């Protein structure tokens, strides 16, 4: 088996095609770079990698199904963190004639999330972004995708036409170890980083890392407030930028209860979807069990367990685009209201696409590390 991702020398855009084949009408290419291959994960035997280590991230091999807005953001976040994007499949019929050309254009020119600043071009059936090569396919039938042949272990499913696990087992049949879908599911476990990722057991094969404002943005803050002070009941109003196809008015109430079961039926609210490109605002009004020093608790979480997920801001200015992108939410202290000791209004900012793509990468890194440590523990026993 050949690795399907490699690094190019900074001044050398030439790479060689090693093998080419056709199978079930899927045309894909094996290739290798003229420069060094990334280190094989076997070199880490006996030395568990840290999740923030670039060499650790580089041993995670993912494939992306769907090169829509979310798929492109997942690719960008993976490149930023040194995660190997082995292959991208885009079954959109509009790109089937010249897939590489259209994919490059869509990756470069993203008016919603700023232009891609790295070098990006295409070569035959490959897309090269920031010196990293990913194979391209345009296959609609996911069970014949070359995940196994290309060494893809984790598939990020961004098309998400279905809501049940069995519809995504075709990725597993094609050789993937895990599938991460980007919508809530009727039966797949939902994991939100900073909230319930510790519930992952290793037995799950299809997981959800939902791209919904009320999940990745609101759930971390709600967890902090509930664990410190106890939420009796709460109302949510979300002013959200549009993502994919959504109703202009949506009800987010049940999503938090699925992620934090103790809050089931205690939160309700409405989300208004506006035709803005990105950045959303959430208003959480809550009645609590006891009086609070809520800003201190949120600041502590931002500097501790929820670092890189929750940001604390006491400025009067609106957070800038680049700051909002990275975090699941920014707590805007100046906009909050303490009506009574146990009755508060909290205001949050978020980018409900880019930050969610970061959390997908965080979840995959968490899964990789957890599975690695469990396997190592079994070996030592």
LOPAVEX-659614 format. One record per residue (C-alpha): residue number from 1; x, z, y. Coordinates in Angstrom, 2 decimals. Last residue first. Layout:
<recs>
  seq       xx       zz       yy
  NUM        X        Z        Y
...
</recs>
This chain:
<recs>
  seq       xx       zz       yy
  381    -1.08    29.90    -5.82
  380     1.40    27.88    -3.78
  379    -0.28    24.53    -4.42
  378    -3.73    25.93    -3.63
  377    -2.43    27.26    -0.30
  376    -0.90    23.87     0.52
  375    -4.21    22.14    -0.17
  374    -6.07    24.60     2.03
  373    -3.49    24.21     4.80
  372    -3.70    20.42     4.71
  371    -7.50    20.42     4.64
  370    -7.63    22.76     7.64
  369    -5.03    20.76     9.58
  368    -6.73    17.42     8.96
  367   -10.17    18.86     9.75
  366    -8.91    20.37    13.03
  365    -7.21    17.12    13.99
  364   -10.43    15.20    13.26
  363   -12.42    17.69    15.34
  362   -10.00    17.45    18.26
  361   -10.17    13.64    18.15
  360   -13.97    13.77    18.23
  359   -13.71    16.34    21.04
  358   -11.67    13.92    23.15
  357   -14.36    11.27    22.63
  356   -16.94    13.80    23.82
  355   -14.92    14.30    27.01
  354   -15.04    10.56    27.64
  353   -18.75    10.17    27.01
  352   -20.76    12.98    28.60
  351   -18.41    13.51    31.51
  350   -19.22    17.09    32.45
  349   -20.23    19.39    35.27
  348   -21.86    22.81    34.89
  347   -24.16    25.00    37.01
  346   -25.26    28.52    36.08
  345   -28.42    30.33    37.19
  344   -28.62    34.01    36.31
  343   -31.02    36.84    35.48
  342   -29.61    40.08    34.02
  341   -28.12    41.65    37.12
  340   -30.76    39.95    39.23
  339   -30.85    36.64    41.08
  338   -27.19    35.87    40.36
  337   -26.94    32.25    41.51
  336   -24.35    29.65    40.52
  335   -23.14    26.78    42.71
  334   -19.86    28.43    43.70
  333   -18.92    29.05    40.05
  332   -18.92    25.41    38.90
  331   -18.16    25.70    35.19
  330   -16.43    22.49    34.12
  329   -17.52    21.12    30.75
  328   -16.27    19.34    27.64
  327   -12.93    19.01    29.39
  326   -10.66    15.97    29.61
  325   -12.81    13.54    31.58
  324   -13.95    16.01    34.24
  323   -10.42    16.43    35.55
  322    -9.82    12.67    35.85
  321   -13.11    12.06    37.68
  320   -12.67    14.77    40.30
  319   -14.59    18.04    40.33
  318   -17.08    18.36    43.23
  317   -15.61    20.40    46.05
  316   -16.47    23.99    46.91
  315   -13.76    25.35    44.66
  314   -14.46    28.16    42.18
  313   -13.72    26.05    39.11
  312   -13.39    27.18    35.50
  311   -12.59    24.64    32.78
  310   -13.99    24.78    29.24
  309   -12.60    22.65    26.38
  308    -8.84    22.57    27.09
  307    -8.76    26.40    26.79
  306   -11.88    27.64    25.03
  305   -10.30    30.57    23.20
  304    -8.28    31.76    26.18
  303    -7.99    30.70    29.81
  302   -11.46    29.16    29.92
  301   -12.85    32.10    27.92
  300   -11.46    34.60    30.43
  299   -12.88    32.59    33.33
  298   -16.29    32.61    31.65
  297   -16.22    36.39    31.18
  296   -15.07    37.01    34.75
  295   -17.79    34.74    36.11
  294   -20.47    36.56    34.12
  293   -19.96    40.08    35.26
  292   -23.31    40.82    33.73
  291   -26.22    43.15    33.38
  290   -27.78    43.31    29.94
  289   -30.03    41.43    27.54
  288   -29.95    38.20    29.50
  287   -32.48    35.94    31.19
  286   -31.07    32.44    31.61
  285   -31.16    29.47    33.98
  284   -28.81    26.68    32.91
  283   -28.40    23.70    35.27
  282   -26.44    20.79    33.83
  281   -24.69    18.02    35.75
  280   -23.44    14.68    34.46
  279   -20.42    12.48    35.07
  278   -20.63     8.78    34.17
  277   -21.96     5.32    34.98
  276   -25.09     6.30    36.89
  275   -28.46     4.91    35.84
  274   -30.05     8.35    35.57
  273   -31.24    10.21    32.46
  272   -33.26    13.36    33.16
  271   -32.83    16.07    30.52
  270   -35.52    18.67    30.05
  269   -35.48    22.26    28.86
  268   -35.78    24.79    26.10
  267   -33.71    27.66    24.84
  266   -34.78    30.67    22.78
  265   -36.38    28.63    19.95
  264   -33.14    28.77    17.90
  263   -30.55    30.84    19.73
  262   -29.25    32.70    16.67
  261   -28.83    29.33    14.94
  260   -26.01    28.23    17.31
  259   -25.47    24.52    16.51
  258   -29.01    23.79    15.35
  257   -30.46    25.94    18.12
  256   -28.40    24.03    20.69
  255   -29.95    20.73    19.60
  254   -33.57    21.89    19.66
  253   -33.92    22.12    23.45
  252   -32.51    18.79    24.57
  251   -35.79    17.11    25.53
  250   -35.33    13.63    26.98
  249   -36.59    11.86    30.08
  248   -35.21     8.41    30.90
  247   -35.29     7.62    27.18
  246   -31.95     6.74    25.74
  245   -30.09     3.62    24.65
  244   -26.30     3.86    24.93
  243   -25.36     6.65    27.35
  242   -26.96     7.03    30.78
  241   -25.64     9.59    33.21
  240   -27.25    12.96    32.84
  239   -29.07    15.36    35.12
  238   -29.69    18.21    32.68
  237   -32.19    21.00    33.29
  236   -32.07    23.89    30.84
  235   -34.27    26.98    30.64
  234   -33.22    30.20    28.93
  233   -34.43    33.08    26.80
  232   -33.13    36.47    25.69
  231   -29.48    35.43    25.89
  230   -27.11    38.23    24.85
  229   -24.39    39.48    27.20
  228   -20.96    38.70    25.77
  227   -21.83    36.67    22.66
  226   -24.69    34.88    24.41
  225   -22.70    34.01    27.52
  224   -19.71    32.66    25.61
  223   -21.85    30.71    23.13
  222   -23.95    29.23    25.92
  221   -20.78    28.03    27.62
  220   -19.52    26.28    24.48
  219   -22.99    24.81    23.71
  218   -23.61    23.22    27.11
  217   -21.07    20.42    27.25
  216   -20.60    19.39    23.62
  215   -24.25    19.79    22.68
  214   -26.47    19.42    25.73
  213   -24.58    16.36    26.92
  212   -25.02    14.45    23.68
  211   -22.25    12.53    21.93
  210   -22.53    14.49    18.66
  209   -19.63    15.20    16.39
  208   -21.48    14.74    13.11
  207   -19.89    15.04     9.69
  206   -19.95    12.95     6.50
  205   -17.58    14.10     3.73
  204   -18.13    17.85     3.85
  203   -16.37    19.85     1.14
  202   -13.57    21.01     3.43
  201   -15.43    24.15     4.47
  200   -16.13    23.52     8.16
  199   -17.93    26.55     9.61
  198   -14.87    27.29    11.78
  197   -15.84    24.24    13.86
  196   -18.77    26.26    15.21
  195   -18.43    26.68    18.98
  194   -15.10    25.68    20.50
  193   -15.38    22.21    19.06
  192   -18.94    21.29    18.21
  191   -19.62    20.50    14.55
  190   -22.92    19.09    13.31
  189   -23.51    19.14     9.54
  188   -25.13    15.94     8.24
  187   -28.80    16.22     7.24
  186   -31.01    14.90    10.05
  185   -28.01    13.76    12.05
  184   -26.96    14.14    15.67
  183   -24.99    11.12    16.91
  182   -21.29    10.25    16.93
  181   -20.66    10.02    13.19
  180   -17.44    11.30    11.64
  179   -16.80     9.88     8.17
  178   -14.27    11.48     5.83
  177   -12.04    10.30     2.98
  176   -12.34     6.55     3.63
  175   -11.95     4.17     0.67
  174   -14.65     1.51     0.99
  173   -17.04     3.64    -1.06
  172   -16.53     6.41     1.50
  171   -17.49     4.01     4.29
  170   -20.55     3.03     2.24
  169   -21.54     6.71     2.18
  168   -22.77     6.27     5.75
  167   -26.44     5.59     4.98
  166   -26.50     8.51     2.54
  165   -25.80    11.00     5.33
  164   -29.02    10.47     7.27
  163   -29.47     9.59    10.94
  162   -29.10     5.81    10.90
  161   -28.05     3.14    13.39
  160   -24.87     5.03    14.20
  159   -22.78     2.35    15.91
  158   -19.92     4.75    16.72
  157   -18.75     5.66    13.21
  156   -15.30     7.26    13.40
  155   -13.68     6.68    10.01
  154   -11.05     9.10     8.72
  153    -8.57     8.29     5.94
  152    -7.62     4.67     6.67
  151    -4.78     3.53     4.38
  150    -5.13    -0.19     5.06
  149    -6.16    -1.09     1.51
  148    -8.57     1.85     1.31
  147   -10.27     1.19     4.64
  146   -10.55    -2.54     4.00
  145   -14.25    -2.90     4.92
  144   -16.39    -4.08     2.02
  143   -18.81    -1.12     2.07
  142   -19.30    -1.54     5.82
  141   -21.23    -4.79     5.61
  140   -21.24    -6.16     9.16
  139   -17.60    -7.29     9.17
  138   -15.75    -8.31    12.33
  137   -12.25    -7.05    11.49
  136    -9.26    -6.13    13.63
  135    -5.94    -4.54    12.63
  134    -4.47    -2.02    15.04
  133    -0.99    -2.23    16.58
  132     0.44     0.47    18.84
  131     2.78    -0.58    21.66
  130     0.45     0.92    24.30
  129    -2.39    -1.23    22.97
  128    -1.83    -4.10    20.54
  127    -4.96    -5.67    19.03
  126    -4.52    -7.52    15.79
  125    -6.07   -10.52    14.05
  124    -3.73   -13.08    15.66
  123    -1.89   -11.20    18.40
  122    -3.92    -9.45    21.06
  121    -2.91    -7.78    24.31
  120    -2.85    -4.33    25.90
  119    -0.30    -2.66    28.15
  118    -1.44     0.75    29.33
  117    -3.55     1.46    32.39
  116    -6.99     1.00    30.82
  115    -9.28     0.59    33.79
  114   -11.35     3.55    34.91
  113   -14.12     5.25    32.92
  112   -17.28     3.42    33.96
  111   -15.64     0.21    35.16
  110   -13.93    -0.32    31.82
  109   -11.85    -3.48    32.11
  108    -8.94    -3.30    29.72
  107   -10.74    -2.28    26.53
  106   -13.55    -4.79    26.96
  105   -11.11    -7.59    27.75
  104    -8.92    -6.78    24.75
  103   -11.93    -6.64    22.45
  102   -13.22   -10.00    23.71
  101    -9.94   -11.80    23.07
  100    -9.42   -10.17    19.65
   99   -12.91   -10.98    18.42
   98   -12.97   -14.69    19.29
   97   -15.85   -16.17    17.30
   96   -17.23   -12.83    16.07
   95   -17.44   -11.24    19.51
   94   -21.12   -11.86    20.27
   93   -22.07   -11.07    16.68
   92   -21.18    -7.37    17.20
   91   -19.76    -6.30    13.83
   90   -16.74    -4.65    15.47
   89   -14.25    -3.16    13.04
   88   -11.13    -1.45    14.37
   87    -8.12    -0.66    12.22
   86    -5.22     1.75    11.79
   85    -5.73     3.86    14.88
   84    -2.87     6.31    14.39
   83    -3.15     9.44    16.52
   82    -0.52     9.76    19.25
   81    -2.69    11.90    21.50
   80    -3.17     9.40    24.33
   79    -3.66     6.59    21.82
   78    -6.43     8.52    20.07
   77    -8.16     9.16    23.39
   76    -8.08     5.46    24.24
   75    -9.40     4.44    20.83
   74   -12.23     6.98    21.01
   73   -13.05     5.65    24.48
   72   -13.28     2.11    23.12
   71   -15.55     3.17    20.28
   70   -17.79     5.05    22.70
   69   -18.24     2.09    25.00
   68   -18.88    -0.25    22.05
   67   -16.12    -1.22    19.63
   66   -18.00    -0.30    16.46
   65   -16.48     1.15    13.31
   64   -13.23     2.88    14.21
   63   -10.54     3.58    11.62
   62    -8.34     6.65    11.55
   61    -4.95     7.65    10.16
   60    -3.69    11.14    11.00
   59     0.08    11.35    10.52
   58     0.77    10.66    14.20
   57    -1.12    13.81    15.18
   56     1.39    15.99    13.33
   55     4.35    14.19    14.86
   54     2.81    14.69    18.29
   53     2.53    18.44    17.74
   52    -0.56    20.05    19.26
   51    -2.27    20.59    15.90
   50     0.81    22.32    14.50
   49     2.28    20.88    11.32
   48     2.55    22.80     8.04
   47     6.19    22.69     6.84
   46     6.27    22.80     3.03
   45     5.78    19.05     2.77
   44     5.93    17.55     6.29
   43     7.92    14.54     5.12
   42     4.93    13.59     2.97
   41     3.13    12.73     6.25
   40     5.13     9.52     6.51
   39     7.05     9.11     9.73
   38     5.97     6.28    11.99
   37     7.49     2.94    11.12
   36    10.61     1.83    12.95
   35    10.99    -1.52    14.69
   34    10.31    -5.10    13.60
   33     6.79    -3.97    12.86
   32     4.97    -4.44     9.61
   31     1.94    -6.48     8.70
   30    -1.02    -6.55     6.42
   29    -3.83    -8.79     7.50
   28    -7.57    -8.82     7.18
   27   -10.20   -11.34     6.33
   26   -13.39    -9.87     4.92
   25   -15.44   -12.54     3.16
   24   -15.63   -10.41     0.02
   23   -11.83   -10.45    -0.18
   22    -9.42   -12.65     1.73
   21    -5.67   -12.11     1.83
   20    -2.65   -12.04     4.11
   19     0.73   -10.44     3.57
   18     3.82    -9.53     5.53
   17     2.95   -10.74     9.00
   16     5.91   -10.14    11.28
   15     6.02    -8.56    14.68
   14     7.13    -9.88    18.03
   13     6.19    -8.13    21.27
   12     9.69    -6.80    21.87
   11    10.67    -5.10    25.10
   10     9.27    -1.63    24.37
    9    10.08    -1.86    20.66
    8     6.84    -1.91    18.71
    7     5.34     1.01    16.78
    6     3.41     0.77    13.56
    5    -0.08     0.89    12.15
    4    -1.42    -0.62     8.97
    3     0.81     1.25     6.56
    2     1.29    -0.84     3.46
    1     0.00     0.00     0.00
</recs>
